[in-house]
Amino acid sequence: MDINLKDQVAVVTGASRGIGASIAKTLASCGAHVVINYRQNREKAEEVVASIREAGGSAEALCFDVADEAAVKEAFQDIAGRLGRIDILVNNAGRSKDSLLLRMKSADVDEMLNTNLKGLFFCSFQASRYMLKQKNGRIVNISSVVGIGGNPGQSIYAATKAGLIGFTKSLAKELGSKGILVNAVAPGLVETDMTAGMDTASLVEQIPLRRIGTPADVAGLVAFLCSELGSYITGQVLIIDGGLYT
């Protein structure tokens, strides 16, 4: 059975690069019209849109800061007003400022809390309003294995990703009876800009599959959860880490 998202509207936050861009491309390849959110890098966002269109898909770029409640409300009103519906929300936008707790700056804490948690709240609130009217929808939140197992130097980041998991489980119980499914995906080590300069050789030895993940690995799981193939899954945290936490 193929994943068919034809005529559905998907919003992917933080989709100008990395995992978000791959998710956007995968959802578009399954037939969805994808709204690619970005905060600063318009050029990269437009490159993702162009790539999708060249492959025969449908997409557009939309600039707004997920941590700005008023901007999020305006953006979702615009999307729903022009496109008539919102079927899928992927909360992918996130910030990471690695530092030991005793060296952490207050501004960095605020930035992670605002993007990783407040942005999650604001976008989910707005999307669920439209999904409730449709009595159908999918919300997929991108967490991290760090939010489950922790990691030195990432205490605040881990706290935000753990908070995302609690939010996912609670919202799934609130919205399940209305036909809206809410799940989280927790990637392990994935090839992105953030890992480009890392020495991953020793980490790969700890992964049973002997490789780090790709954004496409994560995107495939997200597409599954957004499709009818995942229609009886909600409130779950799906770890995708090559067996690292097995």
Secondary structure, DSSP 8 states (H G I E B T S, - for coil): -----TT-EEEETT-SSHHHHHHHHHHHHTT-EEEEEESS-HHHHHHHHHHHHHTT-EEEEEE--TT-HHHHHHHHHHHHHHHS---EEEE---------GGG--HHHHHHHIIIIIIHHHHHHHHHHHHHHHHT-EEEEEE--THHHH--TT-HHHHHHHHHHHHHHHHHHHHHGGGTEEEEEEEE-SB-SGGGTTS--HHHHTTSTTSS-B-HHHHHHHHHHHHSGGGTT--S-EEEESTTTT-
